[in-house]
Amino acid sequence: QVQLVESGGGLAQAGESLTLSCAGSGPGLGNSAIGWFRQAPGKGREGIVCVGHTDDDTWYADSVKGRFIVTRDNGRKVVTLRMNALQPEDAATYYCAVSQTPTPPCTIVGDPNLYRSLEVWGRGTTVTVSA
């Protein structure tokens, strides 16, 4: 079974950038979409980015569109999330998730919360943004 580990979180000032990574172990990321989610204290889980098997299959939430960029390296089993122009409202714990079965394209489904099969989750990495 694939396992996911997020890394790269930390403290940034508003306007700065951070890059998060989601590394898969075991059989790899397969032919599944990868979802990035975040959850701030006291708030619900927000699906922010979806990337399919190739980088041209992506979806971004309006809250991050134009600032965050996702890339996927299937050979290295890593998905990275470059977060630019960070704002205090981006502060949250960030998670990635994957399915162990093929999934429809992100360009069709959109919000990764809509995938019912993203059952493998990492433990998250925390991003703090100071004003």
C-alpha positions as CSV (number, residue, x, y, z in Angstrom):
1,Q,0.0,0.0,0.0
2,V,1.3,3.5,-0.9
3,Q,2.1,5.8,2.0
4,L,2.4,9.6,1.7
5,V,4.6,12.0,3.7
6,E,4.3,15.7,3.4
7,S,7.2,18.1,4.1
8,G,8.3,21.6,3.6
9,G,6.0,23.4,6.0
10,G,7.3,26.2,8.2
11,L,7.1,29.9,9.0
12,A,6.9,32.5,6.2
13,Q,6.2,36.1,6.1
14,A,3.4,37.5,4.0
15,G,4.5,37.7,0.4
16,E,7.1,35.0,0.7
17,S,7.1,31.5,-0.8
18,L,7.2,28.0,0.5
19,T,7.4,24.7,-1.4
20,L,5.7,21.6,0.0
21,S,6.4,18.1,-1.0
22,C,4.2,15.0,-1.0
23,A,6.4,11.9,-1.3
24,G,4.9,8.5,-2.0
25,S,6.4,5.2,-0.9
26,G,5.6,1.6,-1.8
27,P,4.0,1.1,-5.2
28,G,4.1,4.7,-6.1
29,L,1.4,7.2,-7.0
30,G,-0.2,5.0,-9.6
31,N,-2.7,6.5,-12.0
32,S,-4.6,8.4,-9.4
33,A,-5.2,12.1,-8.9
34,I,-3.4,13.6,-6.0
35,G,-5.3,16.1,-3.9
36,W,-3.9,18.8,-1.8
37,F,-6.0,20.0,1.1
38,R,-5.6,22.3,4.0
39,Q,-7.3,22.9,7.3
40,A,-6.9,25.9,9.5
41,P,-7.8,25.7,13.2
42,G,-11.5,25.8,13.7
43,K,-12.2,25.6,10.0
44,G,-13.3,22.8,7.7
45,R,-11.1,21.0,5.2
46,E,-10.5,22.9,2.0
47,G,-9.6,21.2,-1.2
48,I,-7.1,23.5,-2.9
49,V,-5.3,21.7,-5.7
50,C,-5.8,18.5,-7.7
51,V,-3.2,17.1,-10.1
52,G,-3.7,14.1,-12.3
53,H,-1.3,11.6,-13.7
54,T,0.3,14.4,-15.8
55,D,0.9,18.1,-15.0
56,D,-1.5,19.3,-17.6
57,D,-4.4,17.8,-15.7
58,T,-4.8,20.3,-12.8
59,W,-7.4,22.1,-10.9
60,Y,-6.9,25.0,-8.4
61,A,-9.3,26.5,-6.0
62,D,-10.0,30.2,-6.5
63,S,-8.3,31.0,-3.2
64,V,-4.9,29.8,-4.5
65,K,-5.2,30.1,-8.3
66,G,-2.4,32.2,-9.8
67,R,-0.3,31.8,-6.6
68,F,0.2,28.1,-6.1
69,I,1.7,25.7,-8.7
70,V,1.6,22.0,-8.5
71,T,4.0,19.6,-10.3
72,R,4.2,15.9,-10.3
73,D,7.1,13.6,-10.8
74,N,5.8,10.0,-11.2
75,G,9.3,8.6,-11.5
76,R,10.4,10.1,-8.1
77,K,6.9,9.6,-6.7
78,V,6.8,13.2,-5.5
79,V,4.3,15.9,-5.9
80,T,5.4,19.4,-5.1
81,L,3.3,22.5,-4.3
82,R,5.0,25.8,-4.8
83,M,3.1,28.4,-2.8
84,N,3.9,32.0,-3.8
85,A,2.7,35.3,-2.4
86,L,1.6,33.7,0.9
87,Q,-1.0,35.4,2.9
88,P,-2.0,35.0,6.6
89,E,-5.1,33.2,5.4
90,D,-2.9,30.5,3.9
91,A,-1.8,29.4,7.4
92,A,-3.1,25.8,7.9
93,T,-2.0,22.3,8.0
94,Y,-1.6,21.0,4.5
95,Y,-2.3,17.4,3.5
96,C,-2.0,15.3,0.3
97,A,-4.1,12.3,-0.5
98,V,-4.2,9.7,-3.2
99,S,-6.3,6.8,-4.4
100,Q,-5.1,3.3,-4.8
101,T,-7.2,2.9,-7.9
102,P,-7.4,5.0,-11.1
103,T,-9.4,8.2,-10.9
104,P,-11.1,10.5,-13.3
105,P,-9.1,13.6,-14.4
106,C,-8.9,16.7,-12.2
107,T,-10.1,18.8,-15.1
108,I,-13.4,16.9,-14.9
109,V,-13.8,16.4,-11.2
110,G,-12.2,19.6,-9.9
111,D,-12.3,20.0,-6.1
112,P,-10.4,17.0,-4.7
113,N,-13.0,16.8,-1.9
114,L,-15.3,15.4,-4.6
115,Y,-13.2,12.3,-5.1
116,R,-14.6,9.5,-2.9
117,S,-11.5,7.3,-3.4
118,L,-8.7,9.4,-2.0
119,E,-8.3,7.2,0.9
120,V,-4.6,7.4,1.6
121,W,-3.5,10.5,3.4
122,G,-0.3,11.9,4.8
123,R,0.0,13.3,8.3
124,G,0.2,16.9,7.1
125,T,2.7,19.7,7.3
126,T,2.0,23.0,9.0
127,V,2.4,26.4,7.3
128,T,2.4,29.5,9.4
129,V,2.3,32.9,7.8
130,S,3.0,36.1,9.6
131,A,1.6,39.4,8.5
